[in-house]
Amino acid sequence: MAQKDYVSRASLGSQSKKRHPKKKKNGNKLETVLILAVILLIILLGSLYFITRNKSDKLPLLPYPNTAKGLPPPPEERWRYIKELENRQFGVSKPIEPTAEGGVHLSTQIMNEQRKIREKAALDTGQESIQLPEIPSTKSKTAKEKISHWVLQCGSFRTLEPAESLRAKLALSGIESSITSGDGWNRVILRPYSTRATVDDMLQRLKTTEASNCIPRHLGG
């Protein structure tokens, strides 16, 4: 009979027994890691859901603004202007006294005060002030009637160019003039003068210029 090697078998058996538990330990570690990862994921998802739900349910309430304390003070200038108009007093220097005949005597000073009051009231309401008729003065009319007008005609041309050149020469001498056109003529005219003396003075001044042949003309007045 062949001899069996029990020693070698025993050693091989013991080695095989020792190797199997290592595989089981590695498998157990992976399972525990996976279980822990799943548990952590569930906890995270649950906490996120709980936080979002609490935020949506419990919104922060904003404080109601107290408008009574923050109102600005009412404007003073507008009411002050109205009060000034209400308290405004129109003073009359002299009281109105009835005369012996039963009428009322109004002095010129009181009439002036009433006129000023009407003008101020018209300005406040945006209307035109009431103008009282004024007595025309006879002195101004007589003075205007006595005023006569004189002009100096320094040239008369058919075309406009020589008239403009003469006007330019007078301007260089410091004398103002104008050109009037009519009836086919362009006349160089010096401004109207009120007296004959001013006309004579201008004629003496024109003798030193090229326009020494100016003719005085009376326009009447």
PAZAPA-4460 file (N, C-alpha, C; in steps of 0.05 Angstrom, whole numbers, plus 32768, in hexadecimal, padded with zeros to 4 digits):
% residues 221
    n_x    n_y    n_z   ca_x   ca_y   ca_z    c_x    c_y    c_z   seq   type   mol
   8011   7FE8   8000   8000   8000   8000   8011   8019   8000     1      M     A
   8008   802D   7FF2   8017   8046   7FF0   8012   8056   800A     2      A     A
   8027   8063   8012   8025   8074   802A   8019   808F   8024     3      Q     A
   8006   8098   8034   7FFA   80B2   8030   8008   80C7   8040     4      K     A
   800B   80DE   8033   8019   80F4   8040   8005   8105   804F     5      D     A
   8000   80FD   8067   7FEC   810C   8077   7FF6   8127   8080     6      Y     A
   8010   8129   8082   801B   8142   808C   8017   8158   8078     7      V     A
   801E   8152   805F   801B   8166   804A   7FFE   816E   8046     8      S     A
   7FED   815B   8048   7FD1   8161   8045   7FC7   8172   805C     9      R     A
   7FD1   816C   8072   7FC8   817C   8089   7FD1   8199   8086    10      A     A
   7FEA   819B   807C   7FF4   81B7   8079   7FE5   81C6   8063    11      S     A
   7FDE   81B7   804E   7FCF   81C4   8038   7FB3   81CB   8042    12      L     A
   7FA7   81BA   8052   7F8C   81C0   805C   7F8C   81D8   806E    13      G     A
   7FA1   81D9   807F   7FA3   81F0   8091   7FA7   820A   8082    14      S     A
   7FB6   8209   806C   7FBB   8222   805C   7FA1   822A   804E    15      Q     A
   7F92   8216   8044   7F78   821D   8037   7F65   8229   804B    16      S     A
   7F65   821E   8063   7F53   8229   8078   7F5B   8245   807F    17      K     A
   7F75   824B   807F   7F7D   8266   8086   7F77   827A   8070    18      K     A
   7F77   8273   8057   7F72   8286   8041   7F54   828D   803F    19      R     A
   7F42   827C   8044   7F25   8282   8041   7F1C   8298   8053    20      H     A
   7F24   8299   806C   7F1A   82AF   807D   7F22   82CB   8074    21      P     A
   7F39   82CE   8066   7F41   82E8   805C   7F2D   82F3   8048    22      K     A
   7F24   82E1   8036   7F10   82EA   8022   7EF7   82F3   802F    23      K     A
   7EEE   82E5   8044   7ED6   82EC   8052   7ED9   8307   805F    24      K     A
   7EF1   830C   806B   7EF5   8326   8078   7EF4   833D   8064    25      K     A
   7F00   833A   804D   7F00   834F   8039   7EE3   8354   802F    26      N     A
   7ED4   8340   802C   7EB8   8343   8023   7EA7   8351   8039    27      G     A
   7EAC   834B   8051   7E9E   8358   8067   7EA4   8376   8068    28      N     A
   7EBD   837D   8064   7EC5   8399   8064   7EB7   83A9   804E    29      K     A
   7EB5   839E   8036   7EA8   83AC   8020   7E8A   83AF   8026    30      L     A
   7E7E   839B   8031   7E62   839D   8038   7E5D   83B3   804D    31      E     A
   7E6E   83B4   8061   7E6A   83C9   8076   7E6E   83E5   806A    32      T     A
   7E82   83E7   8058   7E87   8402   804C   7E6F   840A   803B    33      V     A
   7E64   83F8   802C   7E4D   83FE   801B   7E35   8406   802D    34      L     A
   7E31   83F7   8042   7E1A   83FC   8054   7E1D   8418   8060    35      I     A
   7E36   841E   8069   7E3B   8439   8075   7E36   844F   8061    36      L     A
   7E3F   844A   8048   7E3B   845F   8033   7E1E   8463   802E    37      A     A
   7E0E   844D   802D   7DF2   8450   8028   7DE4   845F   803F    38      V     A
   7DED   8458   8057   7DE1   8465   806F   7DE7   8483   806E    39      I     A
   7E00   848A   8068   7E08   84A6   8067   7DF8   84B5   8051    40      L     A
   7DF4   84A8   803A   7DE5   84B5   8025   7DC8   84B9   802C    41      L     A
   7DBD   84A6   803A   7DA1   84A9   8043   7D9F   84C0   8057    42      I     A
   7DB3   84C1   8069   7DB2   84D7   807E   7DB5   84F2   8070    43      I     A
   7DC7   84F5   805C   7DCA   850E   804E   7DB1   8516   8040    44      L     A
   7DA5   8503   8031   7D8C   8509   8023   7D76   8511   8036    45      L     A
   7D74   8503   804C   7D5F   850A   805F   7D63   8525   806C    46      G     A
   7D7C   852B   8072   7D82   8546   807E   7D7C   855C   806A    47      S     A
   7D83   8558   8050   7D7E   856D   803C   7D60   8571   8038    48      L     A
   7D51   855B   8037   7D34   855D   8035   7D27   856C   804D    49      Y     A
   7D32   8565   8064   7D27   8572   807D   7D2D   8590   807D    50      F     A
   7D45   8597   8074   7D4D   85B4   8074   7D3C   85C3   8060    51      I     A
   7D39   85B8   8048   7D29   85C6   8033   7D0C   85C9   803B    52      T     A
   7D01   85B5   8048   7CE5   85B6   8050   7CE1   85CB   8066    53      R     A
   7CF4   85CC   8079   7CF2   85E0   808E   7CF4   85FC   8083    54      N     A
   7D05   8600   806E   7D08   861B   8063   7CEF   8624   8054    55      K     A
   7CE2   8611   8046   7CCA   8618   8037   7CB2   861D   804A    56      S     A
   7CB2   860D   8060   7C9B   8611   8073   7C9E   8629   8085    57      D     A
   7CB7   862F   808D   7CBC   8646   809F   7CCA   865C   8091    58      K     A
   7CBC   866C   8082   7CC7   8683   8075   7CCB   869A   8089    59      L     A
   7CE0   86A9   8087   7CE5   86BF   809A   7CD1   86D6   8095    60      P     A
   7CC4   86DE   80AA   7CB0   86F3   80A8   7CBF   870E   80AA    61      L     A
   7CBA   871F   8095   7CC6   8739   8095   7CB7   874C   80A8    62      L     A
   7CC5   875D   80B6   7CB8   876F   80C8   7CA7   8783   80B8    63      P     A
   7C8F   8788   80C1   7C7D   879B   80B4   7C87   87B8   80B8    64      Y     A
   7C8B   87C6   80A2   7C97   87E1   80A5   7C84   87F3   80B4    65      P     A
   7C8F   8802   80C6   7C7F   8815   80D6   7C7F   882F   80C7    66      N     A
   7C6A   8834   80B8   7C69   884D   80A8   7C64   8866   80B8    67      T     A
   7C59   8862   80D0   7C52   8879   80E0   7C6A   8888   80E9    68      A     A
   7C80   887A   80EF   7C98   8887   80F9   7CA9   8892   80E2    69      K     A
   7CA8   8886   80CB   7CB9   888E   80B5   7CAE   88A4   80A3    70      G     A
   7C96   88AF   80A9   7C8A   88C3   8097   7C9A   88DD   809A    71      L     A
   7C9F   88EA   8083   7CAD   8904   8084   7C9B   8919   808F    72      P     A
   7CA6   892E   809B   7C95   8944   80A5   7C88   8952   808E    73      P     A
   7C70   895D   8093   7C62   896B   807D   7C71   8984   8075    74      P     A
   7C70   898C   805C   7C7E   89A4   8053   7C73   89BD   8061    75      P     A
   7C86   89CF   8068   7C7E   89E6   8077   7C7A   89FF   8065    76      E     A
   7C89   8A00   804F   7C88   8A18   803F   7C6D   8A1D   8032    77      E     A
   7C61   8A07   8029   7C47   8A0A   801C   7C32   8A14   802F    78      R     A
   7C30   8A08   8047   7C1C   8A11   805A   7C23   8A2D   8065    79      W     A
   7C3D   8A33   8067   7C45   8A4D   8070   7C3B   8A63   805D    80      R     A
   7C3D   8A5D   8043   7C33   8A71   802F   7C15   8A75   8032    81      Y     A
   7C06   8A60   8037   7BE9   8A63   803A   7BE3   8A73   8053    82      I     A
   7BF2   8A6D   8069   7BED   8A7C   8081   7BF3   8A99   807E    83      K     A
   7C09   8A9F   806F   7C10   8ABB   806B   7BFA   8AC9   805B    84      E     A
   7BEE   8ABB   8048   7BD8   8AC8   8039   7BC0   8ACC   804A    85      L     A
   7BBB   8AB9   805D   7BA4   8ABC   806E   7BA8   8AD3   8082    86      E     A
   7BC0   8AD6   808C   7BC6   8AEA   80A0   7BCE   8B05   8094    87      N     A
   7BCD   8B06   807A   7BD6   8B1F   806D   7BC1   8B35   8071    88      R     A
   7BCA   8B4C   8079   7BB8   8B62   807F   7BBF   8B79   806D    89      Q     A
   7BAB   8B84   8061   7BAF   8B9B   8050   7BA8   8BB4   8060    90      F     A
   7BBD   8BC3   8066   7BB9   8BDA   8077   7BAF   8BF2   8067    91      G     A
   7B9E   8C01   8073   7B94   8C1A   8067   7B9D   8C31   8079    92      V     A
   7BAA   8C44   806C   7BB6   8C59   807C   7BA1   8C6B   8089    93      S     A
   7B8C   8C70   807A   7B77   8C82   8084   7B5C   8C74   8083    94      K     A
   7B4C   8C75   8098   7B31   8C69   8097   7B1F   8C78   8084    95      P     A
   7B0B   8C6A   807A   7AF7   8C76   8068   7AE2   8C82   807A    96      I     A
   7ADE   8C9C   8077   7ACB   8CAA   8088   7AB5   8CB5   8076    97      E     A
   7A9C   8CB3   807E   7A87   8CBF   806E   7A87   8CDD   8071    98      P     A
   7A81   8CEA   805B   7A80   8D07   805C   7A64   8D10   8065    99      T     A
   7A62   8D2A   8067   7A48   8D35   8070   7A32   8D30   805C   100      A     A
   7A39   8D2D   8043   7A25   8D29   802E   7A1C   8D0C   802C   101      E     A
   7A28   8CFB   803C   7A20   8CDE   803C   7A31   8CCD   8029   102      G     A
   7A43   8CD9   801A   7A54   8CCA   8009   7A6D   8CC1   8017   103      G     A
   7A7F   8CB3   8009   7A98   8CA9   8014   7AAE   8CB7   8006   104      V     A
   7AC0   8CC2   8016   7AD7   8CD1   800B   7AEF   8CBE   8009   105      H     A
   7AF9   8CB9   7FF1   7B10   8CA8   7FED   7B27   8CBA   7FE5   106      L     A
   7B3C   8CB8   7FF4   7B54   8CC7   7FEE   7B64   8CB9   7FD8   107      S     A
   7B77   8CC8   7FCD   7B88   8CBC   7FB8   7B9A   8CA6   7FC3   108      T     A
   7BA1   8CA8   7FDC   7BB2   8C93   7FE7   7BA3   8C79   7FEA   109      Q     A
   7B8A   8C7A   7FF2   7B7A   8C62   7FF4   7B76   8C55   7FD8   110      I     A
   7B72   8C66   7FC4   7B6E   8C5C   7FA9   7B87   8C4E   7FA0   111      M     A
   7B9E   8C59   7FA6   7BB7   8C4C   7F9F   7BBA   8C31   7FAC   112      N     A
   7BB2   8C30   7FC6   7BB4   8C16   7FD5   7BA2   8C01   7FC8   113      E     A
   7B8A   8C09   7FC1   7B78   8BF6   7FB4   7B82   8BED   7F99   114      Q     A
   7B8F   8BFF   7F8B   7B9A   8BF8   7F71   7BB1   8BE3   7F74   115      R     A
   7BC1   8BE7   7F89   7BD7   8BD4   7F8E   7BCC   8BB9   7F96   116      K     A
   7BB7   8BB9   7FA6   7BAA   8BA0   7FAE   7B9F   8B91   7F96   117      I     A
   7B92   8B9F   7F84   7B87   8B92   7F6C   7B9D   8B86   7F5A   118      R     A
   7BB4   8B95   7F58   7BCA   8B8C   7F47   7BD6   8B73   7F54   119      E     A
   7BD9   8B72   7F6E   7BE5   8B5B   7F7B   7BD3   8B43   7F79   120      K     A
   7BB8   8B47   7F7C   7BA5   8B31   7F79   7BA5   8B26   7F5C   121      A     A
   7BA8   8B38   7F49   7BA9   8B2E   7F2D   7BC2   8B1F   7F27   122      A     A
   7BD9   8B27   7F33   7BF1   8B18   7F2F   7BF0   8AFD   7F3C   123      L     A
   7BE3   8AFB   7F54   7BE1   8AE1   7F62   7BCF   8ACD   7F52   124      D     A
   7BBA   8AD7   7F46   7BA8   8AC5   7F37   7BB1   8AC1   7F1A   125      T     A
   7BC7   8ACD   7F12   7BD1   8AC9   7EF6   7BC3   8AD9   7EE2   126      G     A
   7BB3   8AED   7EEA   7BA5   8AFE   7ED7   7BB4   8B18   7ED4   127      Q     A
   7BAC   8B26   7EBF   7BB9   8B3F   7EBA   7BAE   8B54   7ECE   128      E     A
   7BC0   8B65   7ED6   7BB9   8B7A   7EE9   7BA6   8B8E   7EDB   129      S     A
   7B94   8B99   7EEC   7B80   8BAC   7EE1   7B8E   8BC7   7EDF   130      I     A
   7B8F   8BD2   7EC8   7B9B   8BEB   7EC3   7B86   8C01   7EC2   131      Q     A
   7B8A   8C15   7ED2   7B78   8C2C   7ED3   7B7E   8C3F   7EBC   132      L     A
   7B6B   8C4B   7EB1   7B71   8C5E   7E9B   7B81   8C76   7EA4   133      P     A
   7B96   8C7C   7E95   7BA7   8C92   7E9C   7BA1   8CAA   7E8B   134      E     A
   7BA4   8CC1   7E97   7B9E   8CDA   7E89   7BB6   8CE1   7E77   135      I     A
   7BB3   8CE2   7E5D   7BCA   8CE8   7E4C   7BD3   8D05   7E51   136      P     A
   7BEE   8D07   7E51   7BFA   8D21   7E56   7BFC   8D30   7E3C   137      S     A
   7BF5   8D49   7E3D   7BF6   8D5A   7E25   7C12   8D63   7E1E   138      T     A
   7C23   8D63   7E33   7C3F   8D6C   7E2E   7C4E   8D5A   7E1B   139      K     A
   7C4A   8D3F   7E1F   7C58   8D2C   7E0E   7C4E   8D2E   7DF1   140      S     A
   7C34   8D33   7DED   7C2A   8D36   7DD2   7C36   8D4E   7DC4   141      K     A
   7C37   8D64   7DD2   7C42   8D7D   7DC6   7C5F   8D79   7DC0   142      T     A
   7C6E   8D6B   7DD2   7C8A   8D67   7DCD   7C8E   8D55   7DB4   143      A     A
   7C7D   8D40   7DB1   7C80   8D2F   7D9A   7C79   8D3D   7D80   144      K     A
   7C66   8D4F   7D82   7C5E   8D5D   7D6A   7C74   8D70   7D60   145      E     A
   7C84   8D7A   7D72   7C99   8D8D   7D6B   7CB1   8D7F   7D5F   146      K     A
   7CB4   8D64   7D65   7CCC   8D56   7D5C   7CC9   8D51   7D3E   147      I     A
   7CDE   8D58   7D2F   7CDF   8D53   7D12   7CF6   8D40   7D0D   148      S     A
   7CF5   8D33   7CF6   7D09   8D1F   7CEF   7D18   8D28   7CD6   149      H     A
   7D32   8D24   7CD7   7D44   8D2A   7CC1   7D54   8D11   7CBA   150      W     A
   7D5A   8D0D   7CA1   7D6C   8CF8   7C97   7D80   8D04   7C84   151      V     A
   7D96   8CF5   7C80   7DAA   8CFE   7C6D   7DAC   8CE8   7C58   152      L     A
   7DA8   8CF0   7C3F   7DAB   8CDE   7C28   7DC6   8CE3   7C1C   153      Q     A
   7DD7   8CCE   7C1E   7DF3   8CD1   7C15   7DF8   8CC4   7BFA   154      C     A
   7DE4   8CB9   7BED   7DE9   8CAD   7BD3   7DD0   8C9E   7BCA   155      G     A
   7DCD   8C9D   7BAF   7DB6   8C8F   7BA3   7DC1   8C81   7B8A   156      S     A
   7DBE   8C66   7B8A   7DCB   8C56   7B75   7DB6   8C43   7B69   157      F     A
   7DBA   8C3C   7B50   7DA9   8C29   7B42   7DAE   8C0C   7B4B   158      R     A
   7DC8   8C06   7B50   7DD0   8BEB   7B59   7DD6   8BEC   7B77   159      T     A
   7DD8   8BD4   7B82   7DDC   8BD2   7B9F   7DF9   8BD3   7BA7   160      L     A
   7E0B   8BCC   7B95   7E28   8BCA   7B9C   7E34   8BE5   7BA4   161      E     A
   7E30   8BFB   7B94   7E3C   8C14   7B9D   7E2F   8C1E   7BB7   162      P     A
   7E16   8C18   7BBC   7E09   8C20   7BD5   7E16   8C12   7BEC   163      A     A
   7E1C   8BF8   7BE9   7E28   8BE9   7BFE   7E45   8BF2   7C03   164      E     A
   7E54   8BFA   7BEE   7E6F   8C03   7BF1   7E70   8C1E   7C00   165      S     A
   7E5C   8C30   7BFA   7E5B   8C49   7C08   7E54   8C45   7C26   166      L     A
   7E42   8C33   7C2A   7E3B   8C2D   7C46   7E53   8C22   7C55   167      R     A
   7E64   8C11   7C48   7E7B   8C07   7C55   7E8F   8C1D   7C5C   168      A     A
   7E93   8C30   7C49   7EA5   8C47   7C4F   7E9B   8C57   7C66   169      K     A
   7E81   8C5C   7C68   7E77   8C6B   7C7F   7E7B   8C5B   7C99   170      L     A
   7E78   8C41   7C97   7E7C   8C31   7CAF   7E99   8C32   7CB9   171      A     A
   7EAC   8C34   7CA6   7EC8   8C37   7CAE   7ECD   8C51   7CBC   172      L     A
   7EBE   8C65   7CB6   7EC0   8C7F   7CC3   7EB0   8C81   7CDD   173      S     A
   7EA3   8C6B   7CE4   7E93   8C6A   7CFD   7E77   8C76   7CFA   174      G     A
   7E6C   8C77   7CE1   7E52   8C83   7CDD   7E3F   8C6C   7CD3   175      I     A
   7E29   8C69   7CE1   7E16   8C55   7CDA   7E03   8C5F   7CC4   176      E     A
   7DFC   8C4D   7CB2   7DEA   8C54   7C9C   7DDA   8C3B   7C95   177      S     A
   7DC6   8C40   7C84   7DB4   8C2A   7C7A   7DAE   8C2F   7C5D   178      S     A
   7DA6   8C19   7C50   7D9F   8C1A   7C33   7D81   8C15   7C30   179      I     A
   7D74   8C27   7C23   7D57   8C24   7C1E   7D54   8C21   7BFF   180      T     A
   7D45   8C0D   7BF7   7D41   8C08   7BDB   7D24   8C0D   7BD4   181      S     A
   7D20   8C1B   7BBD   7D05   8C21   7BB4   7D05   8C31   7B9A   182      G     A
   7CF2   8C2C   7B89   7CF0   8C3A   7B6F   7D09   8C36   7B5E   183      D     A
   7D16   8C1F   7B61   7D2E   8C1A   7B51   7D47   8C27   7B5A   184      G     A
   7D46   8C33   7B72   7D5E   8C42   7B7D   7D65   8C35   7B98   185      W     A
   7D7F   8C35   7B9D   7D8B   8C2C   7BB7   7D98   8C44   7BC4   186      N     A
   7D8B   8C4E   7BD9   7D94   8C67   7BE6   7DA2   8C60   7C00   187      R     A
   7DB8   8C6F   7C05   7DC7   8C6C   7C1E   7DBE   8C83   7C31   188      V     A
   7DB0   8C7B   7C47   7DA4   8C8E   7C59   7DB1   8C8C   7C74   189      I     A
   7DB6   8CA4   7C80   7DBF   8CA5   7C9B   7DA7   8CA8   7CAD   190      L     A
   7DA9   8C9E   7CC5   7D92   8C9B   7CD7   7D83   8CB5   7CDC   191      R     A
   7D6A   8CB4   7CE3   7D5B   8CCD   7CE8   7D66   8CDD   7D00   192      P     A
   7D65   8CF7   7CFD   7D6E   8D0A   7D12   7D57   8D1B   7D1A   193      Y     A
   7D57   8D22   7D34   7D40   8D31   7D3F   7D42   8D4F   7D3A   194      S     A
   7D5A   8D5A   7D38   7D5D   8D77   7D35   7D6F   8D7D   7D1D   195      T     A
   7D6D   8D95   7D14   7D7E   8D9E   7CFD   7D9B   8DA1   7D06   196      R     A
   7DA0   8DA7   7D1F   7DBB   8DAB   7D29   7DCB   8D91   7D27   197      A     A
   7DBF   8D7B   7D2E   7DCD   8D61   7D2C   7DD3   8D5B   7D0F   198      T     A
   7DC1   8D63   7CFD   7DC6   8D5E   7CE0   7DDE   8D6E   7CD7   199      V     A
   7DE0   8D87   7CE0   7DF7   8D98   7CD8   7E11   8D8D   7CE3   200      D     A
   7E10   8D83   7CFB   7E29   8D77   7D06   7E31   8D5F   7CF6   201      D     A
   7E1E   8D4E   7CEE   7E25   8D37   7CDE   7E30   8D3F   7CC2   202      M     A
   7E25   8D54   7CB7   7E2F   8D5E   7C9D   7E4D   8D67   7C9F   203      L     A
   7E53   8D74   7CB5   7E6F   8D7D   7CBA   7E81   8D64   7CBD   204      Q     A
   7E77   8D50   7CC9   7E87   8D37   7CCD   7E8A   8D28   7CB3   205      R     A
   7E76   8D29   7CA1   7E78   8D1B   7C88   7E8B   8D28   7C74   206      L     A
   7E92   8D41   7C78   7EA4   8D4E   7C66   7EC0   8D42   7C66   207      K     A
   7EC7   8D35   7C7C   7EE1   8D27   7C7D   7EE1   8D0B   7C71   208      T     A
   7ECA   8D02   7C68   7EC7   8CE7   7C5C   7EC2   8CEA   7C3E   209      T     A
   7EBF   8CD3   7C31   7EBA   8CD3   7C14   7E9C   8CDA   7C0E   210      E     A
   7E8B   8CD8   7C22   7E6F   8CDE   7C1E   7E69   8CFB   7C28   211      A     A
   7E75   8D0E   7C19   7E71   8D2A   7C21   7E5A   8D38   7C13   212      S     A
   7E4C   8D2A   7C01   7E36   8D35   7BF2   7E1B   8D2C   7BFC   213      N     A
   7E19   8D28   7C16   7E00   8D1F   7C22   7DEB   8D36   7C22   214      C     A
   7DD3   8D30   7C1E   7DBD   8D44   7C1C   7DAA   8D3F   7C33   215      I     A
   7DA5   8D54   7C44   7D91   8D52   7C59   7D75   8D53   7C4E   216      P     A
   7D64   8D41   7C59   7D48   8D40   7C51   7D37   8D41   7C69   217      R     A
   7D22   8D52   7C69   7D10   8D55   7C7F   7CF8   8D42   7C7B   218      H     A
   7CF3   8D31   7C8F   7CDD   8D1E   7C8E   7CC4   8D29   7C9B   219      L     A
   7CC5   8D3F   7CA8   7CAD   8D4A   7CB6   7CA9   8D3D   7CD0   220      G     A
   7C95   8D45   7CDF   7C8F   8D3A   7CF9   7C79   8D49   7D07   221      G     A
***
